[in-house]
Amino acid sequence: MKKRGSGRSGGAPLSVYNRLTRVALEASLRTAAPLVGAGLDRIVHADQVERLAPLDLAARAEVALRLVGGETGLSVVDLLQPISIR
């Protein structure tokens, strides 16, 4: 007679899923942490050097992204260059 459990047949599929989820989460955190740090660095730099509020910086970034691929000929790589406003 079989022992009745939770209704799943064996524990392997759930174990594999948990392991894959953990690996994916660790990889995502390794990738995301430097990006978040760089973003915060840019926000603080804009505030301290250019006296630009975070929402104004976000608006500038949104406008720049809308210009990519249009008649300006800008690419996403061009956005990595600092903007000098005088």
N, C-alpha and C positions, 0 to 999 in steps of 0.2 A: 504494500500500500504506500502511495506517495504521500509525502508530507505536504500539507497545504501551507503556502506562504503568501506572499504579497501579490501573486498572480503573474509575476515575471518569470521567465524561464532562465534561471541562472543569473549571475551577477556580472558576467563579462561585458555585455554591451554598455551597461551603465558605467562600469569602471573605465572602459575605453573612452567613453564620452567625457567623463570627469577629467581624465588625464589630458585629452585633447583640449578641453576648455582651459585647463590650468596652463598648458603650454602656450596657447593662443593669448591668454591674458598676460602672461609674463612677457611675451614678445611685444604685445601692444604697449605695455608699460615701458619697456626698454626704448621703444620708438617714440612714444608720446612725451616722455619726461623731458628730453632735450628740446623738443618743439615747444612745449609749454614754457620752459625756461627761457628760450629765445624770444617768445612772444612777450613774456613779462619784462624781459630786458628791454625790448623795443618800446614798450609802453612807458617804462620808467625813464628811458633815455629821452623820449619825445617830451615827457613832462619836464624833466630837469634841464635839458639843453634848449629845446625849442619852445618851451612854455606852452605846449600843446596838450589840451585835455584829452583823456582817453576816448571820449565820444567823438571828438574832432578827428583824432587819429583814425578811428574806425570809419568815419565818413570819408576821410581821404583815401583809405584803403578800398572802400567800396567803389568810389569813383574810378580809382586806378584799375580795378578789376573790370569795370564796365568798358574801359577804353581798350582792353586787350583784344586783339584780333579785329578791331574796327579799322577805320580809315587812318588811324594814327600809325599803324604798322608795329605797335608794341607787342611784345610777347611777354609771357609770364616771367621769364628770366630778367627782362628789363626792369621789372618791379623790384628786384633785389637791390638795385642801385639806389643809394640815398638821394632824396630830392633836395635840392638846394633852392630855397625860396629867399629872394632878397628884395 
